[in-house]
Amino acid sequence: MALFKLFKGREIGALGQVDALDKTLIKTKVNVHKLGLEDGSVGVGLNIVSKGFLSYSSLPISLDETQAKELVNKINEAFCLK
């Protein structure tokens, strides 16, 4: 058993990553994971990872289906796709 879990629920698999726009010497990526939540439903795990000179940051976020769809809607609104 792992000492700690990044996400709420069980990680089913990694779906890929998206590189963010570079900000000087800091590189940021968003890793996307499929999760099996405790209630039996499927969720999404996002891990925002930033790496810089002598620094590292990881911010794991767990979303259920409703929250993930709301995030997708907000991203689509940002691009005026509705």
C-alpha positions in Angstrom: 0.0 0.0 0.0 1.2 3.5 -0.8 2.2 5.9 1.9 -0.1 8.5 0.5 -2.5 9.0 -2.4 -2.6 11.9 -4.8 -6.3 11.6 -5.6 -9.5 10.8 -3.8 -10.4 7.3 -5.0 -8.3 4.8 -7.0 -6.3 5.8 -10.0 -7.3 3.6 -13.0 -4.9 5.1 -15.5 -3.1 8.1 -16.8 -4.7 9.7 -19.9 -1.9 12.1 -20.8 -0.5 15.5 -20.1 -0.8 19.0 -21.4 2.1 21.4 -21.3 1.3 24.9 -20.1 2.7 28.0 -21.8 6.3 28.5 -20.5 6.7 31.2 -17.9 10.4 32.2 -17.8 12.3 29.4 -16.1 9.2 27.6 -14.8 7.7 24.6 -16.7 4.2 23.6 -15.8 2.2 20.5 -16.9 -1.3 19.2 -16.2 -1.4 15.5 -15.9 -4.9 13.9 -16.5 -5.9 10.6 -14.8 -9.0 8.5 -14.8 -10.2 7.7 -11.3 -12.5 5.1 -9.7 -14.2 7.0 -6.9 -15.3 5.4 -3.7 -19.0 5.4 -4.6 -18.3 3.3 -7.7 -18.5 6.2 -10.2 -15.7 7.4 -12.5 -13.9 10.7 -11.9 -11.0 12.7 -13.2 -7.7 13.5 -11.5 -5.7 16.5 -12.5 -2.2 17.0 -11.2 -0.7 20.4 -11.9 3.1 20.0 -11.7 5.5 23.0 -11.8 9.2 22.6 -12.0 11.8 25.4 -11.8 15.4 25.9 -10.8 15.6 24.2 -7.4 11.9 24.0 -7.0 9.0 21.5 -7.5 5.3 21.8 -6.9 2.5 19.3 -7.3 -1.2 20.1 -6.9 -3.4 17.1 -7.2 -7.2 17.7 -7.8 -10.0 15.1 -7.8 -13.2 15.8 -9.7 -16.4 13.8 -9.9 -18.3 13.6 -13.3 -20.4 16.7 -12.6 -17.4 18.8 -11.6 -15.3 17.6 -14.6 -18.1 18.6 -17.0 -18.5 22.0 -15.3 -14.7 22.5 -15.8 -15.0 21.6 -19.5 -17.9 24.0 -19.9 -15.9 26.8 -18.3 -13.0 26.1 -20.7 -15.3 26.1 -23.6 -16.8 29.4 -22.5 -13.3 30.9 -22.4 -13.0 30.0 -26.1 -16.5 31.2 -26.9 -17.4 27.8 -28.3 -21.0 27.8 -27.1 
